[in-house]
Amino acid sequence: MVSDNEGEYVSRSAAMLSISQKVGCSRDSLRIGVKQHGTDIGNREHSKPYNRPVIY
């Protein structure tokens, strides 16, 4: 939801504030949920240890 509507706002933070008010949660709760979703689906760089390069 945040990434779909992010372009309508001046910043990602503004999008999260507006959306969090609409769905009835805090901006931080929404931010944490969005961050976790990115980790879960693998969109966050180096989100899982096995995605990191191994240095011997």
Backbone bond lengths (Angstrom), bond angles and torsions (degrees), N, CA, C in turn:
res aa  C-N    CA-C-N  psi(-1)  N-CA   C-N-CA  omega(-1)  CA-C   N-CA-C  phi
1 M - - - 1.442 - - 1.532 110.58 -
2 V 1.319 116.05 -43.42 1.470 119.35 -178.91 1.522 110.42 -66.30
3 S 1.324 116.85 -48.85 1.465 119.27 -177.83 1.528 111.67 -66.76
4 D 1.339 117.86 -30.44 1.463 121.21 178.36 1.526 111.87 -67.77
5 N 1.327 116.97 -33.61 1.466 121.33 -174.89 1.518 113.99 -108.23
6 E 1.308 116.86 2.79 1.465 120.93 -175.70 1.526 112.88 -59.09
7 G 1.316 118.57 -35.16 1.450 122.29 -178.68 1.520 114.74 -66.43
8 E 1.318 116.56 -16.46 1.461 121.23 -179.54 1.533 112.78 -82.56
9 Y 1.330 116.81 -7.34 1.462 121.91 -176.01 1.524 109.97 -120.62
10 V 1.327 116.02 161.74 1.458 120.47 -179.35 1.521 113.00 -71.04
11 S 1.328 117.16 -25.34 1.461 120.29 179.80 1.524 109.64 -150.35
12 R 1.315 115.37 164.61 1.473 120.71 176.83 1.525 109.78 -63.85
13 S 1.331 116.26 -36.81 1.460 121.28 178.89 1.530 111.18 -62.76
14 A 1.323 116.61 -42.05 1.469 120.66 178.23 1.527 110.79 -64.75
15 A 1.318 116.47 -39.07 1.465 120.87 177.84 1.524 109.97 -63.33
16 M 1.334 116.69 -44.37 1.461 120.29 -179.90 1.519 111.99 -64.92
17 L 1.316 117.04 -39.08 1.466 120.36 178.61 1.526 110.28 -62.97
18 S 1.312 117.40 -48.83 1.453 121.69 -178.96 1.531 111.75 -62.79
19 I 1.315 116.92 -46.32 1.464 121.10 -178.07 1.523 110.57 -67.91
20 S 1.329 117.34 -39.78 1.465 119.48 179.71 1.526 111.34 -62.79
21 Q 1.318 117.40 -36.90 1.463 120.59 177.43 1.527 111.03 -67.32
22 K 1.328 116.39 -35.97 1.469 120.22 -179.63 1.527 112.37 -69.93
23 V 1.349 116.72 -36.67 1.461 119.31 -177.87 1.525 112.97 -93.49
24 G 1.326 116.90 -7.78 1.458 120.97 174.34 1.516 115.22 82.98
25 C 1.320 117.59 41.36 1.466 120.87 174.68 1.520 107.96 -136.68
26 S 1.328 115.43 172.82 1.461 118.18 178.94 1.523 109.81 -79.40
27 R 1.318 115.82 158.31 1.468 120.93 178.78 1.519 110.26 -62.79
28 D 1.335 117.33 -38.21 1.459 120.17 179.54 1.522 111.85 -66.29
29 S 1.324 117.40 -39.13 1.467 119.84 177.34 1.523 110.47 -62.04
30 L 1.319 116.92 -42.52 1.457 120.83 178.52 1.528 110.44 -65.84
31 R 1.324 117.40 -42.42 1.466 121.87 179.24 1.522 110.90 -59.73
32 I 1.320 116.30 -45.08 1.466 120.32 179.72 1.525 110.33 -64.80
33 G 1.335 117.00 -41.61 1.463 120.61 178.50 1.518 112.32 -63.45
34 V 1.324 117.43 -41.33 1.467 121.70 178.67 1.528 109.86 -65.58
35 K 1.326 116.60 -42.34 1.463 120.76 178.64 1.529 110.39 -63.00
36 Q 1.332 117.02 -43.69 1.460 120.53 179.91 1.522 111.29 -65.23
37 H 1.334 116.90 -39.63 1.463 120.49 178.34 1.529 110.52 -61.08
38 G 1.326 117.08 -42.82 1.457 120.94 177.77 1.520 111.46 -60.92
39 T 1.319 116.29 -39.17 1.459 120.75 177.55 1.523 110.33 -66.72
40 D 1.322 116.72 -44.38 1.461 121.74 -177.08 1.524 112.76 -61.68
41 I 1.326 116.27 -38.84 1.462 118.35 -177.25 1.524 112.79 -93.53
42 G 1.334 116.40 -1.00 1.457 120.65 174.91 1.509 115.21 83.43
43 N 1.323 118.96 18.96 1.461 121.32 179.21 1.515 113.28 -84.41
44 R 1.306 117.50 -15.62 1.462 119.61 -179.10 1.519 108.70 -88.55
45 E 1.312 116.05 129.92 1.459 121.18 -179.65 1.525 110.07 -60.93
46 H 1.310 116.09 131.59 1.467 122.70 179.69 1.530 111.51 57.99
47 S 1.310 116.62 37.20 1.451 119.66 -177.59 1.515 112.90 -73.92
48 K 1.331 117.48 -25.31 1.450 120.98 -179.22 1.524 108.37 -126.21
49 P 1.311 117.21 145.38 1.464 120.02 -175.30 1.524 113.33 -56.56
50 Y 1.324 118.52 -35.44 1.454 119.55 -177.32 1.523 112.90 -75.41
51 N 1.319 118.73 -6.15 1.463 121.93 175.24 1.528 111.58 -87.92
52 R 1.306 116.69 -11.96 1.451 121.23 -177.28 1.527 109.86 -82.11
53 P 1.326 116.92 145.31 1.460 118.83 176.05 1.524 110.32 -65.50
54 V 1.297 116.41 142.15 1.457 121.50 -179.89 1.529 108.50 -90.50
55 I 1.311 116.13 127.86 1.458 121.72 179.21 1.516 107.73 -112.64
56 Y 1.321 116.35 119.23 1.472 121.14 -179.44 1.500 110.77 -102.44
